[in-house]
Amino acid sequence: LDARGEIVHYVAIKEDITQRRRTEEELRKKEINFKKIVDILPQLVSYVDREMRYRFVNAAYASFFPADPIGKCVREVIGDDAFEKSKRHIEQVFLGKTVHYSATLPYPGVGERFVDAYLIPDYSSQGTVDGYYAILNDLSHLKKIEDSLRRAQDEAETASRLKSEFLANM
């Protein structure tokens, strides 16, 4: 009864959220495990959304660039020159194509790097491309070794040719 003596009805709703909490905790643990695994990889891994903003980067990607790329535009992070050289590949991935390319790209604050890149489209449930995953291998050190070996081979061939000419003249 209320203050005036009228009957008051109360409705109580009870919901057991134990299962939902368990599911949320399992999902949180899976996300943490995913992040740990991806952070171990030496490759630079990132996710870029439809607005061309970084939404995820692994530890290797984060340490590659001087500033945190999360939330920033691709052009802002990789610089105008590298973006222009990558632009056609990015356009292809937004058309739904998986793209693989290798290029020497000039990154601000990092310098010129030879990268081998895979861009993989991320599809929405409606079939549109929401963004893309980028997996980059920085092969700059291998490219330098290859270039050094090529120079050494050229020098050895030149020396061999000069030796042959010298002996022929003797």
JOCORMO-V267919 format. One record per helix or strand of 2 or more residues. SS is the DSSP state (H for helix, E for strand). FROM is the first residue (numbers start at 1). LEN is the number of residues. If there is no record, write none. Layout:
# JOCORMO-V267919
[[SS;FROM;LEN] [SS;FROM;LEN]]
This chain:
# JOCORMO-V267919
[[H;18;23] [E;44;6] [E;53;5] [H;59;6] [H;74;5] [H;80;15] [E;99;9] [E;111;13] [E;129;10] [H;140;30]]
